[in-house]
Amino acid sequence: MEVMECFKMSKEGDVLTHEYTMIDPLYLAEHYSHSDTSLFRTDKFIPYEREDFKDDDP
């Protein structure tokens, strides 16, 4: 199997695009290509209230 990947950052610097293609003539009838995007943030993490779930059994 051969995997080719490409990562691109938008000009604004706020969206990262991940493109990839998988090539495997043994298991795939044709190349498989896909892409996805992620927001790139530099904001500080904002804590939030949460409840810990713990087992009541010792």
C-alpha positions as CSV (number, residue, x, y, z in Angstrom):
1,M,0.0,0.0,0.0
2,E,1.1,3.5,-0.8
3,V,-0.3,6.6,0.9
4,M,0.3,10.1,-0.3
5,E,-0.7,13.0,2.0
6,C,-0.8,16.7,1.6
7,F,-1.4,19.3,4.3
8,K,-2.4,22.9,3.3
9,M,-3.0,25.9,5.5
10,S,-5.4,28.5,4.2
11,K,-4.1,32.0,3.4
12,E,-5.9,33.3,6.4
13,G,-4.2,30.7,8.6
14,D,-7.3,29.4,10.2
15,V,-8.2,26.2,8.2
16,L,-5.9,23.2,7.8
17,T,-6.8,20.9,4.9
18,H,-5.6,17.3,4.8
19,E,-5.8,15.5,1.5
20,Y,-4.8,11.9,1.0
21,T,-4.8,9.1,-1.6
22,M,-4.4,5.4,-0.9
23,I,-3.1,3.1,-3.6
24,D,-3.2,-0.6,-3.2
25,P,-3.7,-2.7,-6.3
26,L,-4.0,-5.9,-4.2
27,Y,-7.0,-4.8,-2.1
28,L,-8.4,-1.7,-3.9
29,A,-10.0,-1.7,-7.3
30,E,-9.1,1.9,-7.7
31,H,-7.3,4.7,-5.9
32,Y,-9.1,6.0,-2.8
33,S,-8.8,9.8,-2.2
34,H,-10.4,11.9,0.5
35,S,-9.9,15.2,2.2
36,D,-11.0,16.8,5.5
37,T,-10.5,20.2,7.1
38,S,-9.9,21.3,10.7
39,L,-10.2,24.8,12.2
40,F,-6.9,26.1,13.5
41,R,-7.5,28.1,16.6
42,T,-5.2,30.1,18.9
43,D,-7.9,31.1,21.4
44,K,-7.3,30.1,25.0
45,F,-9.1,27.1,26.4
46,I,-12.2,28.0,28.4
47,P,-12.8,25.7,31.3
48,Y,-16.3,24.5,32.0
49,E,-18.0,22.8,34.9
50,R,-18.3,19.0,34.6
51,E,-19.4,16.1,36.8
52,D,-17.0,13.2,37.3
53,F,-18.7,9.9,36.9
54,K,-17.2,7.3,39.2
55,D,-18.3,3.7,39.9
56,D,-20.1,3.4,43.3
57,D,-18.6,-0.1,43.7
58,P,-15.3,-0.2,45.7
